[in-house]
Amino acid sequence: MAFGQSSHLGVSLFEDTHSTGGVPGYSAEELEVIIRLIYRQVLGNTYVMENERLTVPESQFKRSEISVREFICLVAKSELYSSRFFSNCPRYRAIELNFRHLLGRASLN
């Protein structure tokens, strides 16, 4: 699958890799901490109410059916993320926030 211009960023290196599942060997409490940290990183330190949480991806992650990377992608593609950052922000600001939330840094230019 080609990503066009994004292949220059190194995405093509990971397109054929298969995930091995979640994070084995962690307790339920540690998995909850990981989930909260993912929400905090991807949603930009905003509070996520209990009814806003993504219950299906969370349970898949806890059962090691999806990896951390896949869980992050599902949070970033969710309606919750879209409603907070794409529909309420101008495009350039939304792109800047996307860089900060998913890559952990600001865009270069």
Rosetta constraint file for C-alpha pairs under 8 A:
AtomPair CA 1 CA 15 HARMONIC 7.33 0.50
AtomPair CA 2 CA 7 HARMONIC 7.29 0.50
AtomPair CA 2 CA 12 HARMONIC 7.44 0.50
AtomPair CA 3 CA 7 HARMONIC 5.61 0.50
AtomPair CA 3 CA 11 HARMONIC 7.71 0.50
AtomPair CA 3 CA 12 HARMONIC 7.40 0.50
AtomPair CA 5 CA 9 HARMONIC 7.70 0.50
AtomPair CA 6 CA 10 HARMONIC 7.18 0.50
AtomPair CA 6 CA 11 HARMONIC 6.34 0.50
AtomPair CA 6 CA 12 HARMONIC 7.99 0.50
AtomPair CA 7 CA 11 HARMONIC 5.21 0.50
AtomPair CA 7 CA 12 HARMONIC 5.18 0.50
AtomPair CA 10 CA 14 HARMONIC 7.79 0.50
AtomPair CA 11 CA 15 HARMONIC 6.59 0.50
AtomPair CA 12 CA 16 HARMONIC 7.86 0.50
AtomPair CA 19 CA 66 HARMONIC 7.36 0.50
AtomPair CA 19 CA 67 HARMONIC 6.13 0.50
AtomPair CA 20 CA 66 HARMONIC 7.77 0.50
AtomPair CA 20 CA 67 HARMONIC 6.68 0.50
AtomPair CA 21 CA 61 HARMONIC 7.75 0.50
AtomPair CA 21 CA 64 HARMONIC 4.81 0.50
AtomPair CA 21 CA 65 HARMONIC 5.25 0.50
AtomPair CA 21 CA 66 HARMONIC 4.71 0.50
AtomPair CA 21 CA 67 HARMONIC 4.35 0.50
AtomPair CA 21 CA 68 HARMONIC 7.81 0.50
AtomPair CA 22 CA 61 HARMONIC 5.65 0.50
AtomPair CA 22 CA 62 HARMONIC 7.08 0.50
AtomPair CA 22 CA 63 HARMONIC 7.42 0.50
AtomPair CA 22 CA 64 HARMONIC 4.02 0.50
AtomPair CA 22 CA 65 HARMONIC 6.40 0.50
AtomPair CA 22 CA 66 HARMONIC 5.40 0.50
AtomPair CA 22 CA 67 HARMONIC 4.00 0.50
AtomPair CA 22 CA 68 HARMONIC 5.82 0.50
AtomPair CA 23 CA 64 HARMONIC 6.59 0.50
AtomPair CA 23 CA 67 HARMONIC 7.06 0.50
AtomPair CA 23 CA 68 HARMONIC 7.36 0.50
AtomPair CA 24 CA 64 HARMONIC 7.00 0.50
AtomPair CA 26 CA 30 HARMONIC 5.92 0.50
AtomPair CA 26 CA 31 HARMONIC 6.39 0.50
AtomPair CA 27 CA 31 HARMONIC 6.28 0.50
AtomPair CA 28 CA 32 HARMONIC 6.27 0.50
AtomPair CA 28 CA 62 HARMONIC 7.55 0.50
AtomPair CA 29 CA 33 HARMONIC 6.38 0.50
AtomPair CA 30 CA 34 HARMONIC 6.29 0.50
AtomPair CA 31 CA 35 HARMONIC 6.16 0.50
AtomPair CA 31 CA 62 HARMONIC 6.66 0.50
AtomPair CA 32 CA 36 HARMONIC 6.17 0.50
AtomPair CA 33 CA 37 HARMONIC 6.15 0.50
AtomPair CA 34 CA 38 HARMONIC 6.17 0.50
AtomPair CA 35 CA 39 HARMONIC 6.26 0.50
AtomPair CA 35 CA 58 HARMONIC 7.45 0.50
AtomPair CA 36 CA 40 HARMONIC 6.11 0.50
AtomPair CA 37 CA 41 HARMONIC 6.11 0.50
AtomPair CA 38 CA 42 HARMONIC 5.97 0.50
AtomPair CA 38 CA 72 HARMONIC 6.76 0.50
AtomPair CA 39 CA 43 HARMONIC 5.53 0.50
AtomPair CA 39 CA 44 HARMONIC 7.77 0.50
AtomPair CA 39 CA 45 HARMONIC 7.76 0.50
AtomPair CA 39 CA 48 HARMONIC 7.51 0.50
AtomPair CA 39 CA 75 HARMONIC 7.55 0.50
AtomPair CA 40 CA 44 HARMONIC 5.58 0.50
AtomPair CA 40 CA 45 HARMONIC 4.57 0.50
AtomPair CA 40 CA 46 HARMONIC 6.52 0.50
AtomPair CA 40 CA 47 HARMONIC 7.69 0.50
AtomPair CA 41 CA 45 HARMONIC 6.45 0.50
AtomPair CA 41 CA 101 HARMONIC 5.75 0.50
AtomPair CA 41 CA 102 HARMONIC 7.51 0.50
AtomPair CA 41 CA 104 HARMONIC 7.83 0.50
AtomPair CA 42 CA 72 HARMONIC 7.33 0.50
AtomPair CA 42 CA 75 HARMONIC 7.28 0.50
AtomPair CA 42 CA 76 HARMONIC 6.67 0.50
AtomPair CA 42 CA 101 HARMONIC 4.61 0.50
AtomPair CA 42 CA 102 HARMONIC 5.97 0.50
AtomPair CA 43 CA 81 HARMONIC 6.62 0.50
AtomPair CA 43 CA 101 HARMONIC 6.64 0.50
AtomPair CA 44 CA 101 HARMONIC 6.10 0.50
AtomPair CA 48 CA 52 HARMONIC 6.16 0.50
AtomPair CA 48 CA 53 HARMONIC 6.57 0.50
AtomPair CA 49 CA 53 HARMONIC 6.67 0.50
AtomPair CA 52 CA 80 HARMONIC 7.10 0.50
AtomPair CA 54 CA 58 HARMONIC 6.08 0.50
AtomPair CA 54 CA 75 HARMONIC 7.50 0.50
AtomPair CA 55 CA 59 HARMONIC 6.11 0.50
AtomPair CA 56 CA 60 HARMONIC 6.22 0.50
AtomPair CA 57 CA 61 HARMONIC 6.04 0.50
AtomPair CA 57 CA 66 HARMONIC 7.95 0.50
AtomPair CA 57 CA 71 HARMONIC 6.40 0.50
AtomPair CA 57 CA 74 HARMONIC 7.15 0.50
AtomPair CA 58 CA 62 HARMONIC 6.17 0.50
AtomPair CA 58 CA 71 HARMONIC 7.52 0.50
AtomPair CA 59 CA 63 HARMONIC 6.17 0.50
AtomPair CA 60 CA 64 HARMONIC 6.22 0.50
AtomPair CA 60 CA 65 HARMONIC 5.08 0.50
AtomPair CA 60 CA 66 HARMONIC 5.92 0.50
AtomPair CA 61 CA 65 HARMONIC 5.81 0.50
AtomPair CA 61 CA 66 HARMONIC 5.14 0.50
AtomPair CA 61 CA 67 HARMONIC 6.46 0.50
AtomPair CA 61 CA 68 HARMONIC 7.25 0.50
AtomPair CA 61 CA 71 HARMONIC 6.72 0.50
AtomPair CA 66 CA 70 HARMONIC 5.91 0.50
AtomPair CA 66 CA 71 HARMONIC 6.62 0.50
AtomPair CA 67 CA 71 HARMONIC 6.23 0.50
AtomPair CA 68 CA 72 HARMONIC 6.18 0.50
AtomPair CA 69 CA 73 HARMONIC 6.28 0.50
AtomPair CA 70 CA 74 HARMONIC 6.21 0.50
AtomPair CA 71 CA 75 HARMONIC 6.26 0.50
AtomPair CA 72 CA 76 HARMONIC 6.14 0.50
AtomPair CA 73 CA 77 HARMONIC 6.05 0.50
AtomPair CA 74 CA 78 HARMONIC 5.95 0.50
AtomPair CA 75 CA 80 HARMONIC 7.81 0.50
AtomPair CA 75 CA 81 HARMONIC 6.85 0.50
AtomPair CA 76 CA 81 HARMONIC 5.79 0.50
AtomPair CA 76 CA 82 HARMONIC 7.74 0.50
AtomPair CA 76 CA 102 HARMONIC 7.90 0.50
AtomPair CA 77 CA 81 HARMONIC 6.74 0.50
AtomPair CA 77 CA 82 HARMONIC 7.08 0.50
AtomPair CA 78 CA 82 HARMONIC 6.33 0.50
AtomPair CA 79 CA 83 HARMONIC 5.84 0.50
AtomPair CA 80 CA 84 HARMONIC 6.29 0.50
AtomPair CA 81 CA 85 HARMONIC 6.01 0.50
AtomPair CA 81 CA 86 HARMONIC 7.53 0.50
AtomPair CA 82 CA 86 HARMONIC 4.94 0.50
AtomPair CA 82 CA 87 HARMONIC 6.39 0.50
AtomPair CA 83 CA 87 HARMONIC 5.39 0.50
AtomPair CA 83 CA 88 HARMONIC 6.91 0.50
AtomPair CA 84 CA 88 HARMONIC 6.34 0.50
AtomPair CA 85 CA 89 HARMONIC 5.89 0.50
AtomPair CA 85 CA 94 HARMONIC 5.88 0.50
AtomPair CA 85 CA 97 HARMONIC 7.46 0.50
AtomPair CA 86 CA 90 HARMONIC 7.57 0.50
AtomPair CA 86 CA 91 HARMONIC 7.33 0.50
AtomPair CA 86 CA 94 HARMONIC 5.64 0.50
AtomPair CA 89 CA 93 HARMONIC 6.09 0.50
AtomPair CA 89 CA 94 HARMONIC 5.73 0.50
AtomPair CA 90 CA 94 HARMONIC 6.14 0.50
AtomPair CA 91 CA 95 HARMONIC 6.23 0.50
AtomPair CA 92 CA 96 HARMONIC 6.20 0.50
AtomPair CA 93 CA 97 HARMONIC 6.11 0.50
AtomPair CA 94 CA 98 HARMONIC 6.04 0.50
AtomPair CA 95 CA 99 HARMONIC 6.29 0.50
AtomPair CA 96 CA 100 HARMONIC 6.38 0.50
AtomPair CA 96 CA 106 HARMONIC 6.40 0.50
AtomPair CA 96 CA 107 HARMONIC 6.23 0.50
AtomPair CA 97 CA 101 HARMONIC 5.97 0.50
AtomPair CA 97 CA 106 HARMONIC 7.83 0.50
AtomPair CA 98 CA 102 HARMONIC 5.87 0.50
AtomPair CA 98 CA 103 HARMONIC 7.77 0.50
AtomPair CA 99 CA 103 HARMONIC 5.27 0.50
AtomPair CA 99 CA 104 HARMONIC 6.67 0.50
AtomPair CA 99 CA 105 HARMONIC 6.14 0.50
AtomPair CA 99 CA 106 HARMONIC 5.76 0.50
AtomPair CA 99 CA 107 HARMONIC 6.06 0.50
AtomPair CA 100 CA 104 HARMONIC 4.62 0.50
AtomPair CA 100 CA 105 HARMONIC 4.65 0.50
AtomPair CA 100 CA 106 HARMONIC 5.22 0.50
AtomPair CA 100 CA 107 HARMONIC 7.65 0.50
AtomPair CA 101 CA 105 HARMONIC 7.66 0.50
